[in-house]
Amino acid sequence: MKKRLLFVVLAACAIALLAMVGVAGADGGPHGGYTPTTDGCAGCHRAHTADAPSLLTVPVAQLCMSCHAAGTTGADTNVDLGIYMNRDSGGTLGDVGVGLKGGGFSEAIMDTSFAGSAAPSGTTSAHTHDGTPGILWGNGAVDSGAGPAYNLECTDCHDPHGNGNYRILRAIPNESGGAGAVVNDVAADYTVTDAAGQYFGEGYNLAGPSNAPMTDEYQELSDWCTQCHTRYLAGSNSGHTPLDDGGAPATVDSIFTYRHMAGGDSWADGSSLCGTCHANGQPPTLPTTTYNPVYWNHDVECMTCHVSHGTSAVMTTDGPYSGTVEWPDDPTTTVTGDARSSLLRVDNRGVCQACHNKSPAP
């Protein structure tokens, strides 16, 4: 009986290892594709001499940045400085020396002012990644405040062992309470799409009419992001309909009341207000002083306006307004200026002007 049990256990382990190898193509590098005699475990873990939880050799952020930062010989994606390197895979997932789509935690290579070329600059706002306390904006029930406190680390969003998802994102971010959102892996370029770095959203280039219909993974990314930022997921007409809990009588949120559309539907579904101008998939009929015809063929998702890691956008170069936009938990705007950039792609909240062009027609 014991021999049979041992055989079953060994067979199950073999099947599990084969399954892990099966997702290696989507995970890349050391994050998956393990063999029965893998050397990968010892790269991060120690069974009896670990210095950090989960038997890690060092704390999570320090371990991740030992490959994904400047001065290391590991991953091509330098997420600290927001640049694609050429250190181990020959630039197969991006253009070497070009800025990453997600920006960076310390620096980002972006052309947030549309000067015509991208340049590295210090980030003005970023997701935390090293356990620093922060606010999980928009998380929670209706009228529950700005959001709970959280301590975010790299592995709260990414699965270091690989899982076959896009950029090894966890189906459910740790401690988010989400229901799960699988982001399918695609043949993706991790870098911005033009030499000037005028990259606007996942799949769109603000410098010219290079639009293409947005594919499923971008909606999947909005579904994924809003597992944490739950009240930010908004469909069409949300700018005119207040957020409530759906009960009777309704409880209206005192902070997150009217919201810009952020995924869920678009002109293509026939129900959005966008369809009044973008009818039947055609360019808008209104003049360019109202809508910019270059950008008509897209859904509006989280990544249309925001980067995921950190932005170098500034909020003080064009008047007193953008740098004093209130945070949901700080109506006094005690912190002003560039710190209010909120992971946006363009200076002074120019993401609005990019679609709703209010400049005089040429």
Secondary structure, DSSP 4 states (H G I P E B T S, - for coil): -HHHHHHHHHHHHHHHHHHHHHTHHHH-TTSS---TT-SSHHHHB-SSS-SBGGGBSS-HHHHHHTTSSTT-SS-SEETTTTEE--SSSTTTTS-TTSBBTTB-SSEEEE-TT--SS-EEEE-SEE---EEEEEE-TT-SSTTS-S--EEEEEHHHHB-TT--SBGGGB-SS-TTS-------B------B-SSTT--B-STT-BTTTT---PPPHHHHHHHHHHTTTSGGG---TTTTTS--B-S-SS--B-SSS-S----SS--GGGT-SGGGGTSGGGPPPSS-TTTS-GGG-S----HHHHB-SSEE---SSSSSSSGGGPPBTTBTT--S-GGGG-TTBSSGGGTHHHHHS--SPP-
